[in-house]
Every structure is written in structure tokens, then in C-alpha cells.
Amino acid sequence: MHRLDSHALTRHATQLHETPDGHNALVSLLICTTAVQQIVPGTEHITLADLKAVNISTR
């Protein structure tokens, strides 16, 4: 993700910590899934709406 804003993830630190309950593996999965979804259309931007749109189940 070469065009990703350098503060894209730190800007959403609170959301990343709260969703899903701050578990490192699930947060990593959330970030990776969102990143792939943004690479496909070529935007390479991760917004709060993009993070919220990804459903990561804790079960």
C-alpha cells in the first residue's frame, strides 16, 4: 500500500483498540482485510467507514 496516508491507522487507534476487543490477532486480521479490500479498487486508503464495514467474528 504505497499510497496509504502515513497516519491512516494511528488516526483510528481508538477504533482499532476497541474492535474487536483489542485482541492482536483480530486487529491484525481487521487491518489486513481492510487493506486488501482497498488495494483491489486501487484506492489504498483506509477510512473509519472501511474498518467498520469489515465483519470480524470473535467466534
Backbone hydrogen bonds, N-H to C=O, Kabsch-Sander energy under -0.5 kcal/mol:
donor,donor_aa,acceptor,acceptor_aa,energy
4,L,1,M,-0.9
8,A,5,D,-2.1
11,R,7,H,-2.1
12,H,9,L,-0.8
13,A,10,T,-1.5
16,L,12,H,-2.6
17,H,13,A,-2.4
18,E,14,T,-2.2
19,T,15,Q,-2.1
21,D,18,E,-2.3
23,H,20,P,-1.6
27,V,23,H,-2.7
28,S,24,N,-2.6
29,L,25,A,-2.1
30,L,26,L,-2.4
31,I,27,V,-2.5
32,C,28,S,-2.8
33,T,29,L,-2.7
34,T,30,L,-2.3
35,A,31,I,-2.6
36,V,32,C,-2.5
37,Q,33,T,-2.1
38,Q,34,T,-1.3
39,I,35,A,-1.8
40,V,36,V,-2.0
42,G,39,I,-0.8
43,T,38,Q,-1.1
44,E,38,Q,-2.1
47,T,45,H,-0.6
51,L,47,T,-2.2
52,K,48,L,-2.5
53,A,49,A,-1.5
54,V,50,D,-0.7
54,V,51,L,-0.8
56,I,54,V,-0.8
57,S,55,N,-0.6
